[in-house]
Structure formats: structure tokens, C-alpha cells
Amino acid sequence: MSQSLPKIADSEWRVMKVLWKQSPLSAQQIIDTLEGETDWAPKTVKTLLNRLVGKCALGFHQEGRSYLYFPRISEEACQRLETRSFIDRVFDGALLPMVAAFCEDGKLTPEELKELREILEQNKGD
């Protein structure tokens, strides 16, 4: 895993999610997986793969004539970075207004509210 996490664009997230689920995969396997989800041309996927390699988010090794790609950064680490970036951008770094917005929006299920309470209780002493 790399030391600092790169900023991953929305389109790049789609590619990363494929590889976080299963890797290593060839470019063609990634193209085939994304085929039902996007209308991207194979060249677009290959461009995204090259960008992610350039950002050190992906690594690859050659097997025969194919390159097999794999993540060099974890999904959890990227989620934490994106969450912090979102909170900083939208809520000026304040977590409470974000949580309040989700709760007031009424989109949380009773199970999610229960889970949120449990998380808050676990972190009470921190």
C-alpha cells in the first residue's frame, strides 16, 4: 500500500470497485465487468487504468501478453479520505451537522439508526 492516498475521480472509483471485489484482472476482464454498468468504450477503461497506475492506486504485472491489474490502496482508506474531503467541503469540517442532516432527512432506516447509536456509544469514552 502506498504512503499517501491519491485523489480518485468518480469514473476511476468505478474501476477501483471492480478490482477491490476481485483482482488481479486483465483490462479486458475489467471492460467486460463494466460493460453492463457503463457505456464506456474499451479505450476509456484503458485510459482510466493508466491514470490509476500513474496515481499509484493500481499496480500491474505482466502475464504473457496481458497486464493484470490489482489495487495498491485499500477501499477503506479511500473511503475515509473521501469522507473527510466531503465533510470538509460541504460541512466545513464539522461532523455533527452532517449526521444531523442525514437524520433529519429521514432516509435512515430504524436499523441504521440503531447502528448509529451503537457506534456513538462505543466511541463515547474516546
C-alpha positions as CSV (number, residue, x, y, z in Angstrom):
1,M,0.0,0.0,0.0
2,S,1.2,3.5,-0.8
3,Q,2.0,6.1,1.8
4,S,-0.2,8.9,0.6
5,L,-3.6,8.3,-0.9
6,P,-4.3,9.7,-4.4
7,K,-7.4,11.7,-5.2
8,I,-9.6,9.3,-7.2
9,A,-12.2,10.8,-9.7
10,D,-15.7,9.4,-9.8
11,S,-15.1,7.5,-13.0
12,E,-11.9,6.0,-11.5
13,W,-13.9,4.8,-8.5
14,R,-16.0,2.5,-10.8
15,V,-12.8,0.8,-12.0
16,M,-11.4,0.6,-8.4
17,K,-14.6,-1.1,-7.1
18,V,-14.2,-3.8,-9.7
19,L,-10.7,-4.5,-8.6
20,W,-11.5,-4.3,-4.9
21,K,-14.0,-7.0,-5.4
22,Q,-11.7,-9.2,-7.4
23,S,-8.1,-8.9,-8.5
24,P,-5.8,-9.3,-10.4
25,L,-7.8,-8.8,-13.6
26,S,-6.8,-8.0,-17.2
27,A,-8.0,-4.8,-18.9
28,Q,-10.4,-7.0,-20.9
29,Q,-11.9,-8.6,-17.8
30,I,-12.4,-5.1,-16.3
31,I,-14.0,-3.9,-19.6
32,D,-16.3,-6.9,-19.6
33,T,-17.4,-6.3,-16.0
34,L,-18.1,-2.6,-16.6
35,E,-19.9,-3.3,-19.9
36,G,-23.4,-3.7,-18.2
37,E,-22.9,-0.7,-15.9
38,T,-21.4,1.9,-18.2
39,D,-21.4,2.9,-21.9
40,W,-17.7,3.4,-21.9
41,A,-15.6,2.4,-24.8
42,P,-12.7,0.0,-24.1
43,K,-10.3,2.8,-24.8
44,T,-11.9,4.8,-21.9
45,V,-11.4,2.0,-19.5
46,K,-7.8,1.6,-20.5
47,T,-7.3,5.4,-20.1
48,L,-8.7,5.1,-16.6
49,L,-6.4,2.2,-15.8
50,N,-3.4,4.1,-17.0
51,R,-4.4,7.1,-14.8
52,L,-4.8,4.9,-11.8
53,V,-1.4,3.3,-12.4
54,G,0.1,6.8,-12.7
55,K,-1.5,7.8,-9.4
56,C,-0.1,4.6,-7.8
57,A,-3.6,3.5,-6.9
58,L,-3.2,0.4,-9.1
59,G,-0.3,-1.9,-9.8
60,F,0.1,-4.5,-12.5
61,H,2.2,-7.4,-13.6
62,Q,2.6,-8.9,-17.0
63,E,1.4,-12.4,-17.6
64,G,2.0,-13.5,-21.2
65,R,0.7,-10.7,-23.4
66,S,-1.7,-9.4,-20.8
67,Y,-1.3,-7.0,-17.9
68,L,-3.1,-8.0,-14.7
69,Y,-4.1,-5.0,-12.6
70,F,-4.5,-5.0,-8.8
71,P,-5.2,-2.3,-6.2
72,R,-2.3,-0.8,-4.3
73,I,-4.6,1.0,-1.9
74,S,-7.4,-0.3,0.2
75,E,-11.1,0.6,-0.3
76,E,-11.4,1.5,3.4
77,A,-8.6,4.0,3.2
78,C,-10.1,5.6,0.1
79,Q,-13.5,5.8,1.7
80,R,-12.0,7.5,4.8
81,L,-10.2,10.1,2.6
82,E,-13.3,10.8,0.6
83,T,-15.5,11.0,3.7
84,R,-13.1,13.6,5.2
85,S,-12.9,15.5,2.0
86,F,-16.7,15.6,1.7
87,I,-17.2,16.7,5.4
88,D,-14.5,19.4,4.9
89,R,-16.0,20.7,1.6
90,V,-19.7,20.6,2.5
91,F,-19.9,20.9,6.2
92,D,-16.7,23.0,6.8
93,G,-15.1,20.0,8.6
94,A,-18.0,19.7,11.2
95,L,-19.2,16.1,11.6
96,L,-22.3,16.9,13.7
97,P,-24.2,18.9,11.1
98,M,-23.6,16.1,8.6
99,V,-25.0,13.5,10.9
100,A,-27.9,15.8,11.8
101,A,-28.6,16.3,8.1
102,F,-28.8,12.6,7.5
103,C,-31.0,12.0,10.5
104,E,-33.4,14.9,9.7
105,D,-33.6,13.8,6.1
106,G,-35.5,10.8,7.3
107,K,-33.5,8.5,5.0
108,L,-32.0,6.4,7.8
109,T,-33.8,3.1,8.5
110,P,-34.6,2.1,12.1
111,E,-31.7,-0.5,11.8
112,E,-29.3,2.2,10.6
113,L,-30.3,4.5,13.5
114,K,-29.8,1.6,15.9
115,E,-26.3,1.0,14.4
116,L,-25.5,4.7,14.6
117,R,-26.5,4.8,18.3
118,E,-24.2,1.7,18.9
119,I,-21.3,3.4,17.2
120,L,-21.8,6.5,19.2
121,E,-21.9,4.5,22.4
122,Q,-18.8,2.6,21.6
123,N,-16.9,5.9,20.9
124,K,-18.3,7.7,24.0
125,G,-15.2,7.3,26.0
126,D,-12.8,8.3,23.2
